[in-house]
Amino acid sequence: MSTTERPRILVVGGGYVGLYAARRILKKMRYGEATVTVVDPRSYMTYQPFLPEAAAGNISPRHVVVPLRRVLPKAEVLTGRVTTIDQDRKVATIAPLVGEAYELPFDYLVIAMGAVSRTFPIPGLAEQGIGMKGIEEAIGLRNHVLEQLDKADSTTDEEIRRKALTFVFIGGGFAGAETVGEVEDMVRDAAKYYKNVSREDMRFILVDAADKILPEVGPKLGTYGKEHLEGRGVEVYLSTSMESCVDGHVVLKNGLEVDSNTIVWTAGVKPNPVLSRFGLPLGPRGHVDCEPTLQVKGMDYVWAAGDNAQVPDLVGRKNGNPNAWCPPNAQHALRQARVLGDNVLSGMRGFPQKEYSHANKGAVAGLGLHKGVAMIVMGKMKIKLKGRLAWYMHRGYHGMAMPTWNRKIRVFADWTLGMFLKREVVSLGAIESPREEFYEAAKPAPAPVAAKTEEKAKAS
Ligand SMILES: Cc1cc2nc3c(=O)[nH]c(=O)nc-3n(C[C@H](O)[C@H](O)[C@H](O)COP(=O)(O)OP(=O)(O)OC[C@H]3O[C@@H](n4cnc5c(N)ncnc54)[C@H](O)[C@@H]3O)c2cc1C
């Protein structure tokens, strides 16, 4: 961390909002006008809409993340966690990857910490659940699922086999429906290489507390998505929830009980709880309370956007809903980041602030290779697409939305290779404990056992 004479703009979080806002500020800033410091516990931004495809092996996990130091060469990037902020002294406390926490003074502040998985105190969930918010989880899920096929293929115990081949997904929004669609697709492909495992031996279960899935694309496409998944053999249970999953024994409220080694939790998100230590005004659900200019209420040097902010939806309000708020999605995060970047510079220069207003452009979801749903909003018209065309829209939209040309090209290259070479179906589960083999080799050798010689054999 450098000391700086210039005013410091501190960006907390280097995800969607943090990356795009910092880029915008650096692009439009005059030389030497300010120091932009981005703090994030990860050294990369994650393009979350591609996590299900990374879990299914369609895209290499490294291509789903954007290295912050590479795309923000003019910023000061610190790898660590902001733990508290003292607004009176304008000082943030940073816990770096290693070593003592330290204080960092700032003049302007951008809050872009996104959301965390929303969980409930369900017995067994913390021990058994797998989230889907980061690339580490997507890689872990892929290795874990393929490992279950390895286990099932090589055991003679029917109970172990059944548990390994039962996959439970809780939450049927974007993240859940896309993940079950992609993973089912991958496993169907992978099963061809296992002598003792077929798709018919497996059980895929999708559970949601609401009475529909994929609410983002509207009821009709949501119903299509459900029927499509059911057609592929996924059991979809709506208006119910998971009561417990101790040791992988899943109990649903509707009475269903199954044993599973794989419980994927995608039942929504909530704002990062650390926000309560930042001395900011928070809304009823823990979001930072923002003006339509993305300035935090009552604080003219702080801005927030994305999943951790409650931002009035001016288009929704103009159309008659006085309580409309921008939903937490990438579409808003990206556009808010640009307005936020401009407003930070205007704030520094004493110019007026611009309000954020964006009309929903629709939503696209992939449900596995060549399968998907898409709702495109054009003025008052809503175009609904399903199947292969929707899937092309999904890939086209997200492929182009992926930050930086470097990453776009890598993602399109992965897809193109996948068309000609078959999908990789190898589990690299051991990657999570890479030192184990070396540790075993470096251990003192066990006392040798004498070889059974011919004389000994005769004597015995
Ligand atoms: C599986 C999945 C699929 C999705 N699919 C879609 C889709 O198809 N379409 C769509 O529009 N949206 C989709 N979304 C939602 C979209 O990805 C989010 O709305 C978007 O990422 C929000 O951006 P953000 O900057 O607010 O948060 P994030 O991108 O999550 O960034 C937050 C950053 O803050 C960092 N951070 C956390 N704590 C701290 C701390 N204490 N100090 C410093 N930094 C911290 C995090 O490491 C992270 O880098 C999906 C989300 C998921 C999980």
The ligand as a Tripos MOL2 file, in Angstrom:
@<TRIPOS>MOLECULE
LIG
   53    58     1     0     0
SMALL
NO_CHARGES

@<TRIPOS>ATOM
      1 C1        -24.5200  -18.7510  -10.0920 C.3       1 LIG1
      2 C2        -24.9720  -17.3540  -10.4350 C.ar      1 LIG1
      3 C3        -25.5330  -17.1020  -11.6860 C.ar      1 LIG1
      4 C4        -25.9530  -15.8110  -12.0160 C.ar      1 LIG1
      5 N1        -26.5060  -15.6020  -13.2510 N.ar      1 LIG1
      6 C5        -26.8990  -14.3560  -13.5890 C.ar      1 LIG1
      7 C6        -27.4450  -14.1140  -14.8780 C.ar      1 LIG1
      8 O1        -27.5700  -15.0280  -15.6940 O.2       1 LIG1
      9 N2        -27.8220  -12.8400  -15.1780 N.ar      1 LIG1
     10 C7        -27.6760  -11.8090  -14.2830 C.ar      1 LIG1
     11 O2        -28.0250  -10.6620  -14.6160 O.2       1 LIG1
     12 N3        -27.1720  -12.0060  -13.0600 N.ar      1 LIG1
     13 C8        -26.7700  -13.2470  -12.6820 C.ar      1 LIG1
     14 N4        -26.2390  -13.4580  -11.4410 N.ar      1 LIG1
     15 C9        -26.1250  -12.3230  -10.4870 C.3       1 LIG1
     16 C10       -24.8930  -11.4500  -10.7480 C.3       1 LIG1
     17 O3        -23.7370  -12.2230  -10.8990 O.3       1 LIG1
     18 C11       -24.7320  -10.4630   -9.5710 C.3       1 LIG1
     19 O4        -25.9010   -9.6860   -9.5150 O.3       1 LIG1
     20 C12       -23.5200   -9.5460   -9.7450 C.3       1 LIG1
     21 O5        -22.3390  -10.2850   -9.6780 O.3       1 LIG1
     22 C13       -23.4990   -8.4630   -8.6320 C.3       1 LIG1
     23 O6        -22.3270   -7.7030   -8.7200 O.3       1 LIG1
     24 P1        -21.6860   -7.0660   -7.4010 P.3       1 LIG1
     25 O7        -20.4960   -6.2640   -7.8500 O.co2     1 LIG1
     26 O8        -22.7220   -6.3720   -6.6130 O.co2     1 LIG1
     27 O9        -21.1920   -8.2860   -6.5240 O.3       1 LIG1
     28 P2        -20.0370   -9.3670   -6.8470 P.3       1 LIG1
     29 O10       -19.8160   -9.4780   -8.2950 O.co2     1 LIG1
     30 O11       -20.4130  -10.5790   -6.0860 O.co2     1 LIG1
     31 O12       -18.7250   -8.7010   -6.2000 O.3       1 LIG1
     32 C14       -18.5490   -8.5090   -4.8190 C.3       1 LIG1
     33 C15       -17.0600   -8.5240   -4.5160 C.3       1 LIG1
     34 O13       -16.8680   -8.0660   -3.1740 O.3       1 LIG1
     35 C16       -15.8260   -8.8310   -2.6000 C.3       1 LIG1
     36 N5        -15.9150   -8.7780   -1.1350 N.ar      1 LIG1
     37 C17       -16.6970   -9.5090   -0.3090 C.ar      1 LIG1
     38 N6        -16.4500   -9.1840    0.9750 N.ar      1 LIG1
     39 C18       -15.4900   -8.2250    0.9670 C.ar      1 LIG1
     40 C19       -14.8120   -7.4920    1.9780 C.ar      1 LIG1
     41 N7        -15.0790   -7.6650    3.2830 N.pl3     1 LIG1
     42 N8        -13.8670   -6.6020    1.6060 N.ar      1 LIG1
     43 C20       -13.5670   -6.4010    0.2900 C.ar      1 LIG1
     44 N9        -14.1960   -7.0580   -0.7050 N.ar      1 LIG1
     45 C21       -15.1450   -7.9630   -0.3710 C.ar      1 LIG1
     46 C22       -16.0560  -10.2320   -3.1700 C.3       1 LIG1
     47 O14       -14.8750  -11.0210   -3.0920 O.3       1 LIG1
     48 C23       -16.4510   -9.9140   -4.6140 C.3       1 LIG1
     49 O15       -15.3300   -9.9010   -5.4650 O.3       1 LIG1
     50 C24       -25.8080  -14.7430  -11.0730 C.ar      1 LIG1
     51 C25       -25.2450  -15.0020   -9.8240 C.ar      1 LIG1
     52 C26       -24.8250  -16.2880   -9.5000 C.ar      1 LIG1
     53 C27       -24.2130  -16.5440   -8.1360 C.3       1 LIG1
@<TRIPOS>BOND
     1     1     2 1
     2     2     3 ar
     3     2    52 ar
     4     3     4 ar
     5     4     5 ar
     6     4    50 ar
     7     5     6 ar
     8     6     7 ar
     9     6    13 1
    10     7     8 2
    11     7     9 ar
    12     9    10 ar
    13    10    11 2
    14    10    12 ar
    15    12    13 ar
    16    13    14 ar
    17    14    15 1
    18    14    50 ar
    19    15    16 1
    20    16    17 1
    21    16    18 1
    22    18    19 1
    23    18    20 1
    24    20    21 1
    25    20    22 1
    26    22    23 1
    27    23    24 1
    28    24    25 2
    29    24    26 1
    30    24    27 1
    31    27    28 1
    32    28    29 2
    33    28    30 1
    34    28    31 1
    35    31    32 1
    36    32    33 1
    37    33    34 1
    38    33    48 1
    39    34    35 1
    40    35    36 1
    41    35    46 1
    42    36    37 ar
    43    36    45 ar
    44    37    38 ar
    45    38    39 ar
    46    39    40 ar
    47    39    45 ar
    48    40    41 1
    49    40    42 ar
    50    42    43 ar
    51    43    44 ar
    52    44    45 ar
    53    46    47 1
    54    46    48 1
    55    48    49 1
    56    50    51 ar
    57    51    52 ar
    58    52    53 1
@<TRIPOS>SUBSTRUCTURE
     1 LIG1         1 GROUP 0 **** ****
